[in-house]
Amino acid sequence: MTKLAFAFALLASASIARADAPEHVINDAAQTVTVDCGDGGKVVVNGSSNNVTVTGGCAKVAVNGSANNVAIDAADKIAVTGSGNHVTYKKGFTKKSPKVARTGVGNKVSRAK
């Protein structure tokens, strides 16, 4: 039972540590922006033709719209909807590779070379 209590305490402290992680929402078009996820933040890109660089480690990055170019240092989840979005990532944040979800037409998500 002690091991179970320790595991719950560890999970609770991990959630608390990330509760203050930054959340960035970009609602724009044709902008060049750099945002920092810090340690477990979230980024949402809504719009079109944006060039976004995401530094730090993200719990999730969501890209919605069209013709956005997003370069991510590290993320655990990447969700892309819309059309013609191009997303690259270097690595997973807490995992080897991020979980990727794509809907729409012509969206590309790939590991940066």
GISULDA-V63509 format. One record per residue. N is the residue number from 0. OMEGA is omega in radians with two decimals (NA if undefined). Layout:
n: {N N}
omega: {OMEGA OMEGA}
This chain:
n: {0 1 2 3 4 5 6 7 8 9 10 11 12 13 14 15 16 17 18 19 20 21 22 23 24 25 26 27 28 29 30 31 32 33 34 35 36 37 38 39 40 41 42 43 44 45 46 47 48 49 50 51 52 53 54 55 56 57 58 59 60 61 62 63 64 65 66 67 68 69 70 71 72 73 74 75 76 77 78 79 80 81 82 83 84 85 86 87 88 89 90 91 92 93 94 95 96 97 98 99 100 101 102 103 104 105 106 107 108 109 110 111 112}
omega: {-3.14 3.12 3.13 3.11 3.11 3.14 3.10 3.12 3.12 3.11 3.13 -3.14 3.09 3.11 3.14 -3.11 -3.11 -3.12 -3.13 3.11 -3.07 3.02 -3.11 3.07 3.13 3.10 -3.04 3.09 3.04 3.11 3.00 -3.00 2.97 3.10 -3.12 3.10 -3.07 -3.11 3.08 3.13 3.13 3.08 3.05 3.10 3.09 3.10 -3.11 3.06 3.07 3.01 -3.03 3.02 -3.11 3.13 3.14 -3.12 -3.07 2.97 -3.12 2.98 3.11 3.13 -3.10 3.12 -3.10 3.04 3.05 3.03 -3.07 3.09 -3.02 3.04 -3.09 3.11 3.06 3.11 3.06 3.13 -3.10 3.06 -3.13 -3.11 3.03 3.08 3.13 -3.11 3.02 3.09 3.12 -3.09 3.00 3.14 3.08 3.14 3.13 3.13 3.13 2.99 -3.04 3.05 3.13 2.98 -3.10 -3.04 3.01 3.07 -3.14 3.06 -3.11 3.06 3.12 -3.13 NA}
